[in-house]
Amino acid sequence: MNRRDLFKLGGTLLTGLGSYPARSVLPYYLNGHAKDAHVVIIGGGVGGCAAALAIARSGYNVILTEETNWIGGQLTQQAVPPDEHPWIEQFGATRSYRSYRHAVRAYYKKWYPLKAEHASDEHLNPGACGVSYLCHEPLVAHQILTASMAPYLSSGRIQVFLDTIPIRAIVSNDTVQSVHVRHVLSGEELELTGLYFLDATENGDLLPITNTEYVTGAESRLDTGEPHAPEVAGPENIQAPTWCFAIDYREGEDHTIPRPANYDFWRDYVPPLTPAWPGKLLSLTYSNPITLEPRTLSFDPRPNAQTPFFNLWTYRRLIAPSQLIGGEGNSGISLINWPQNDYLLGNLYDVSPEDKKNHERGAMEVSYALLYWLQTEAPRDDGKAGWPGLRLRGDVCGTTHGLAKRPYVRESRRIKALFTVKEQHVGLEARMEETNRSATEVTAASFADSVGIGSYR
């Protein structure tokens, strides 16, 4: 079976999702004996889950590993609901992903006490948020993804190894023979063999241990010929990670966390960026991502708050109580994934293990600092300062430390491909120059052997 045949296995992912109970997926190691499957997928994020389901539904066996105890990547362990393009309800989604979105809405309609108008809403948005048409809680995403695998877990067609990381690989003539993994809690190791190995990790962790050529950060104009690429490559210029957290608000109560040890540093930290950041990181004024001009927002977690600017509380709200029977007067739960808790002091990969640990600790620190600032110092539209009733909801993220299980990662290592799609193939200005057509006539380059869907700033 060649690679092209593998990708034709296809079928519809995530179709026919019913009300399966969430099944526990636990790793089991047999004294380090090798385990074999048609396909081994390292990384249990959204892409890893989609690939596992597609392959299993086509009749092949799959091993899926995941470094945490939740599958689902961004939607679960990183606690970030989907950030989608504005046409997602009409077009621009695979059938499998649309089935997932339908399953999320069906879950809320079955198990949550929705008011009649919301229970009948085809386009229900559980969080009624500002960034997505489908803001929802990470535990719901985890249960739906786990339920979708239930029949294949029972039959053994999919084997899931949680709390498992890749540590080394056996490679011969540019072909991966096996990947050795380690259970992070027990320390036990296992060799995984298969016909194909897929890297679905958040950082592209399989690439360096398989000696696969890759790049990071920003390539130069000399590298790619792209008109808007920088003159000089910046391999360390990687989008900042964010260690997100969920909070609710309890009026009249005090849930202020202990003052973080490095709070003074983060409170006074000014990001050293070009163009310049408009002031301190912990502020309601930040750089507009479109114009880079200073932009001030409001923050008010109280129900039905009326604010002079866009209210950050609803930006990534996960559940909107106004849609629930008896929910009036409650704040809901908001996921804090803002520029104000982006970590800018270093990268989480291609650094020493000690630096990685320090940067992960720093990413957690800035999020704790932001929460403490919101609880004690954040300016309010009523002239007061701070919201002590903000309560950290680690239970929503499945952790005891209160934050998400893992940092939100926006950019990973990238394989050096035999052929790379570049700005010349999809950029408006570049395509207009290449084809001598107007902006309304020009199209992206056509490739007979692949399909790509994308729309982002």
Solvent accessible surface area in square Angstrom, and as a share of the most:
residue,aa,sasa,rsa
1,M,99,0.44
2,N,89,0.46
3,R,160,0.58
4,R,131,0.48
5,D,63,0.33
6,L,8,0.04
7,F,133,0.55
8,K,148,0.63
9,L,39,0.19
10,G,26,0.25
11,G,64,0.62
12,T,28,0.16
13,L,28,0.14
14,L,11,0.06
15,T,51,0.30
16,G,75,0.72
17,L,40,0.20
18,G,49,0.47
19,S,74,0.48
20,Y,97,0.37
21,P,111,0.70
22,A,53,0.41
23,R,104,0.38
24,S,79,0.51
25,V,13,0.07
26,L,124,0.62
27,P,33,0.21
28,Y,106,0.40
29,Y,28,0.11
30,L,93,0.46
31,N,133,0.68
32,G,35,0.33
33,H,121,0.54
34,A,61,0.47
35,K,31,0.13
36,D,100,0.52
37,A,6,0.05
38,H,60,0.27
39,V,0,0.00
40,V,0,0.00
41,I,0,0.00
42,I,1,0.01
43,G,8,0.07
44,G,1,0.01
45,G,3,0.03
46,V,60,0.34
47,G,50,0.48
48,G,1,0.01
49,C,1,0.01
50,A,28,0.22
51,A,26,0.20
52,A,0,0.00
53,L,0,0.00
54,A,17,0.13
55,I,11,0.06
56,A,0,0.00
57,R,64,0.23
58,S,34,0.22
59,G,41,0.40
60,Y,56,0.21
61,N,66,0.34
62,V,1,0.01
63,I,0,0.00
64,L,0,0.00
65,T,1,0.01
66,E,5,0.02
67,E,63,0.28
68,T,13,0.08
69,N,71,0.36
70,W,25,0.09
71,I,0,0.00
72,G,0,0.00
73,G,0,0.00
74,Q,48,0.21
75,L,12,0.06
76,T,1,0.00
77,Q,2,0.01
78,Q,1,0.01
79,A,1,0.01
80,V,0,0.00
81,P,3,0.02
82,P,8,0.05
83,D,45,0.23
84,E,34,0.15
85,H,25,0.11
86,P,80,0.50
87,W,117,0.41
88,I,4,0.02
89,E,31,0.14
90,Q,124,0.55
91,F,119,0.50
92,G,26,0.25
93,A,25,0.20
94,T,76,0.44
95,R,173,0.63
96,S,11,0.07
97,Y,54,0.20
98,R,76,0.28
99,S,24,0.16
100,Y,4,0.01
101,R,3,0.01
102,H,128,0.57
103,A,11,0.08
104,V,0,0.00
105,R,15,0.05
106,A,45,0.35
107,Y,54,0.21
108,Y,1,0.00
109,K,71,0.30
110,K,114,0.48
111,W,159,0.56
112,Y,55,0.21
113,P,76,0.48
114,L,15,0.07
115,K,48,0.20
116,A,83,0.64
117,E,111,0.50
118,H,42,0.19
119,A,41,0.32
120,S,92,0.59
121,D,53,0.28
122,E,133,0.60
123,H,83,0.37
124,L,1,0.00
125,N,24,0.12
126,P,1,0.01
127,G,0,0.00
128,A,42,0.32
129,C,20,0.12
130,G,49,0.47
131,V,28,0.16
132,S,9,0.06
133,Y,99,0.38
134,L,0,0.00
135,C,0,0.00
136,H,4,0.02
137,E,22,0.10
138,P,1,0.01
139,L,75,0.37
140,V,5,0.03
141,A,0,0.00
142,H,24,0.11
143,Q,48,0.21
144,I,10,0.05
145,L,6,0.03
146,T,1,0.00
147,A,8,0.06
148,S,2,0.01
149,M,1,0.00
150,A,13,0.10
151,P,57,0.36
152,Y,36,0.14
153,L,23,0.11
154,S,77,0.50
155,S,81,0.52
156,G,35,0.34
157,R,82,0.30
158,I,2,0.01
159,Q,35,0.16
160,V,7,0.04
161,F,0,0.00
162,L,8,0.04
163,D,23,0.12
164,T,2,0.01
165,I,53,0.27
166,P,24,0.15
167,I,39,0.20
168,R,110,0.40
169,A,19,0.15
170,I,84,0.43
171,V,51,0.29
172,S,50,0.33
173,N,147,0.75
174,D,142,0.74
175,T,75,0.44
176,V,38,0.22
177,Q,84,0.37
178,S,3,0.02
179,V,0,0.00
180,H,28,0.13
181,V,0,0.00
182,R,88,0.32
183,H,22,0.10
184,V,67,0.39
185,L,139,0.69
186,S,65,0.42
187,G,41,0.39
188,E,82,0.37
189,E,58,0.26
190,L,1,0.01
191,E,49,0.22
192,L,0,0.00
193,T,35,0.20
194,G,18,0.17
195,L,118,0.59
196,Y,42,0.16
197,F,34,0.14
198,L,43,0.21
199,D,48,0.25
200,A,22,0.17
201,T,27,0.16
202,E,50,0.22
203,N,14,0.07
204,G,6,0.05
205,D,46,0.24
206,L,8,0.04
207,L,11,0.05
208,P,49,0.31
209,I,50,0.26
210,T,9,0.05
211,N,125,0.64
212,T,42,0.25
213,E,115,0.52
214,Y,57,0.22
215,V,31,0.18
216,T,18,0.11
217,G,7,0.06
218,A,28,0.22
219,E,55,0.25
220,S,9,0.06
221,R,95,0.35
222,L,167,0.83
223,D,87,0.45
224,T,17,0.10
225,G,44,0.43
226,E,35,0.16
227,P,65,0.41
228,H,124,0.55
229,A,10,0.08
230,P,60,0.38
231,E,122,0.55
232,V,121,0.70
233,A,43,0.33
234,G,20,0.19
235,P,78,0.49
236,E,141,0.63
237,N,106,0.54
238,I,24,0.12
239,Q,104,0.46
240,A,18,0.14
241,P,9,0.05
242,T,0,0.00
243,W,10,0.03
244,C,0,0.00
245,F,0,0.00
246,A,0,0.00
247,I,0,0.00
248,D,9,0.04
249,Y,19,0.07
250,R,101,0.37
251,E,121,0.54
252,G,80,0.77
253,E,72,0.32
254,D,105,0.54
255,H,58,0.26
256,T,49,0.29
257,I,29,0.15
258,P,118,0.75
259,R,122,0.45
260,P,22,0.14
261,A,111,0.86
262,N,66,0.34
263,Y,1,0.00
264,D,72,0.37
265,F,103,0.43
266,W,5,0.02
267,R,68,0.25
268,D,71,0.37
269,Y,23,0.09
270,V,78,0.45
271,P,3,0.02
272,P,112,0.71
273,L,76,0.38
274,T,136,0.79
275,P,83,0.52
276,A,80,0.62
277,W,35,0.12
278,P,50,0.32
279,G,28,0.27
280,K,96,0.41
281,L,1,0.01
282,L,7,0.04
283,S,29,0.19
284,L,14,0.07
285,T,39,0.23
286,Y,16,0.06
287,S,14,0.09
288,N,29,0.15
289,P,77,0.48
290,I,117,0.59
291,T,78,0.46
292,L,87,0.43
293,E,108,0.48
294,P,89,0.56
295,R,95,0.35
296,T,60,0.35
297,L,10,0.05
298,S,2,0.01
299,F,3,0.01
300,D,7,0.03
301,P,0,0.00
302,R,86,0.31
303,P,51,0.32
304,N,128,0.66
305,A,29,0.23
306,Q,164,0.73
307,T,36,0.21
308,P,92,0.58
309,F,108,0.45
310,F,81,0.34
311,N,17,0.09
312,L,7,0.03
313,W,5,0.02
314,T,33,0.19
315,Y,57,0.22
316,R,10,0.04
317,R,39,0.14
318,L,0,0.00
319,I,14,0.07
320,A,0,0.00
321,P,11,0.07
322,S,62,0.40
323,Q,15,0.07
324,L,27,0.14
325,I,116,0.59
326,G,63,0.61
327,G,5,0.05
328,E,110,0.49
329,G,59,0.57
330,N,86,0.44
331,S,9,0.06
332,G,9,0.09
333,I,16,0.08
334,S,0,0.00
335,L,0,0.00
336,I,0,0.00
337,N,6,0.03
338,W,3,0.01
339,P,43,0.27
340,Q,2,0.01
341,N,0,0.00
342,D,25,0.13
343,Y,9,0.03
344,L,58,0.29
345,L,78,0.39
346,G,21,0.20
347,N,25,0.13
348,L,9,0.04
349,Y,13,0.05
350,D,78,0.40
351,V,56,0.32
352,S,52,0.34
353,P,115,0.72
354,E,123,0.55
355,D,62,0.32
356,K,75,0.32
357,K,125,0.53
358,N,64,0.33
359,H,33,0.15
360,E,29,0.13
361,R,119,0.44
362,G,7,0.07
363,A,0,0.00
364,M,40,0.18
365,E,45,0.20
366,V,0,0.00
367,S,0,0.00
368,Y,53,0.20
369,A,0,0.00
370,L,0,0.00
371,L,1,0.00
372,Y,29,0.11
373,W,17,0.06
374,L,0,0.00
375,Q,2,0.01
376,T,46,0.27
377,E,66,0.30
378,A,0,0.00
379,P,73,0.46
380,R,37,0.13
381,D,78,0.40
382,D,67,0.35
383,G,72,0.69
384,K,132,0.56
385,A,65,0.51
386,G,1,0.01
387,W,1,0.00
388,P,56,0.35
389,G,2,0.01
390,L,0,0.00
391,R,69,0.25
392,L,40,0.20
393,R,49,0.18
394,G,10,0.09
395,D,95,0.49
396,V,13,0.08
397,C,0,0.00
398,G,34,0.33
399,T,24,0.14
400,T,148,0.86
401,H,73,0.33
402,G,5,0.05
403,L,1,0.00
404,A,0,0.00
405,K,28,0.12
406,R,45,0.16
407,P,2,0.02
408,Y,25,0.10
409,V,27,0.15
410,R,83,0.30
411,E,32,0.14
412,S,33,0.21
413,R,24,0.09
414,R,79,0.29
415,I,100,0.51
416,K,118,0.50
417,A,56,0.43
418,L,187,0.93
419,F,122,0.51
420,T,63,0.37
421,V,81,0.47
422,K,58,0.25
423,E,33,0.15
424,Q,55,0.24
425,H,36,0.16
426,V,91,0.52
427,G,16,0.15
428,L,97,0.48
429,E,114,0.51
430,A,12,0.09
431,R,31,0.11
432,M,65,0.29
433,E,149,0.67
434,E,121,0.54
435,T,47,0.27
436,N,142,0.73
437,R,125,0.46
438,S,50,0.32
439,A,52,0.40
440,T,131,0.76
441,E,105,0.47
442,V,22,0.13
443,T,88,0.51
444,A,55,0.43
445,A,26,0.20
446,S,109,0.70
447,F,68,0.28
448,A,118,0.91
449,D,96,0.50
450,S,70,0.45
451,V,140,0.81
452,G,73,0.71
453,I,104,0.53
454,G,73,0.70
455,S,48,0.31
456,Y,167,0.64
457,R,197,0.72
